[in-house]
Amino acid sequence: MKNASIFERTKIKKPSTQQASCLLTPMAIFKKKEKYVFNTQTLSFEKAVVSWGTRIVRAVGFLIAALVFSLVHFHHLLSLFRLTEREGFEGGTQ
């Protein structure tokens, strides 16, 4: 087994040339990624399971961060336009 390839030692299927050539297709890009976790007791990889609660917490966290960022950005732009209004800024030629 010393000269065996990594695919033979780990029992992972070697991708065919057809699978390798279509890795960047739109379906492959947006396809759900399978995540694995190494189990030190059995010395093998197992599929990682993400609970619905974790998914919801991540989605809500992302939405809150996006909302805060957009509010700060909107406030900054609004204050910039108010500042140019007060100074009598006229667009175009000087």
Backbone hydrogen bonds, N-H to C=O, Kabsch-Sander energy under -0.5 kcal/mol:
donor,donor_aa,acceptor,acceptor_aa,energy
4,A,1,M,-1.0
9,R,5,S,-2.1
10,T,6,I,-2.0
11,K,7,F,-0.7
12,I,7,F,-1.1
20,A,16,S,-2.3
21,S,17,T,-1.7
22,C,18,Q,-0.8
22,C,19,Q,-0.5
23,L,20,A,-0.9
25,T,22,C,-1.1
29,I,25,T,-1.9
30,F,26,P,-2.1
35,K,33,K,-0.5
37,V,46,E,-3.0
39,N,37,V,-0.5
39,N,44,S,-3.1
40,T,38,F,-0.7
43,L,39,N,-1.4
44,S,39,N,-1.1
46,E,37,V,-2.6
48,A,35,K,-3.0
50,V,48,A,-0.5
51,S,49,V,-0.6
55,R,51,S,-1.9
56,I,52,W,-2.5
57,V,53,G,-2.4
58,R,54,T,-2.3
59,A,55,R,-2.3
60,V,56,I,-2.8
61,G,57,V,-2.4
62,F,58,R,-2.2
63,L,59,A,-2.4
64,I,60,V,-2.5
65,A,61,G,-2.2
66,A,62,F,-2.4
67,L,63,L,-2.3
68,V,64,I,-2.6
69,F,65,A,-2.4
70,S,66,A,-2.3
71,L,67,L,-2.4
72,V,68,V,-2.4
73,H,69,F,-2.4
74,F,70,S,-2.7
75,H,71,L,-2.5
76,H,72,V,-2.2
77,L,73,H,-2.3
78,L,74,F,-2.6
79,S,75,H,-2.4
80,L,76,H,-1.7
81,F,77,L,-2.1
82,R,78,L,-2.1
83,L,79,S,-2.1
84,T,80,L,-1.9
85,E,81,F,-1.7
86,R,82,R,-2.1
87,E,83,L,-1.6
88,G,85,E,-0.8
89,F,84,T,-2.4
91,G,89,F,-0.5
